[in-house]
């Protein structure tokens, strides 16, 4: 099913429910008076008996937008090593969420976020001053053909440049999704291209989130803008975390 | 001797009194307005506790200034007050020894920053959320919704645990398994439970240690890390999942039991179930 069949504007009249299929879940939308009954459930589950109701006003428009999770994602690349002055490019798959807006895409009109896959919690940094994140896992791909992308997944191209004199063992990599846009590329969704430059253990590394003709095509088709409204270059340490609690 | 009322209730004194009342009224209003403005302009990054301290400082300094203004308005000489300060200080000191101790302890508490408003703390056998930090005491809202007042002096002299100071915590769960069980398998099952629970963090890694050879089984500790806000959800879900995972893996959780023997050479006493008619 084309993603544009899911992520679009819906005009739904009274009493006729719309069932939207998104990956492994169904999103059921029903207009009731000046509001909406909205619910989601897995393919393997029965339809829930109670639905969430949102009183929104007279507009009968509802818009579904793809988005990413609320917390940064941590990729565990424990088996990836990059020699000095080498660039490694790989892809990871990120599960998307569906944002439901009424009337128009203004952030005040966001009425519900539907999570397709609940990712596991993780922590990036020291226990006393790190940052909460979701665990993306350790699955990565070197070639786009290997990906077998599902409808609810976005492809994230990542490039890591080891601009230091030592081997870089990529242990844990944080992807700040609030800086990422979502693009439609053919029938798939791609996130911003993440370019990381590692300059050494004691030097602040840089991360750049942006578009690339290679991955996003000549003409950009933006589905969602970054959560913080800009794809900014960041100065961050991105890989230093080691399992220091292993023997605690 | 005749008391000269006219000396005190003169027009001049009446005017003075009126002026003092006006000064007090206007002064109180100004202090109130200043505290409101200060509260509004304090940066959002400031903690609740810091905001409260600054606000109270403004409030007390304001009223201290107001007292001095009133004294100067009444043209009262402060020299006799300062002369008597030693005696007054001694009297006040003896009378309010505990209160002063609490106030001083309060300053130490504030400067130490061991906890802030909203933190969950444990003092002795009491625990709850810090509700307010006042001049003489701190107030805690317990989990069963009671307000607990603890004098600052007690807080400073008692061991205090700040449960929510750091963003993540470790929950330690003691599990006991029967002696016959394969400990490698037990460890594997516990690792799986921690890994599959979305609220348990993979980093820092879960801790699994074999603690002691207990009376009824081998005691194992599972420590899982989680975000501090998820305490109850993690505790309940991990507990249930351990039991379920052990049942599925056929791992026995032993209950306390005693085997009776008549002597070295005998087997355990035979037990038979007799009905009430026999």
Interface residues (C-beta under 8 A of the other chain):
Chain A: X74 X76 X118 X119 X120 X121 X122 X123 X124 X127 X128 X129 X130 X132 X135 X172 X241 X243 X244 X245 X246 X248
Chain B: X166 X167 X168 X195 X197 X198 X199 X200 X201 X202 X203 X204 X205 X207 X225 X226 X227 X230
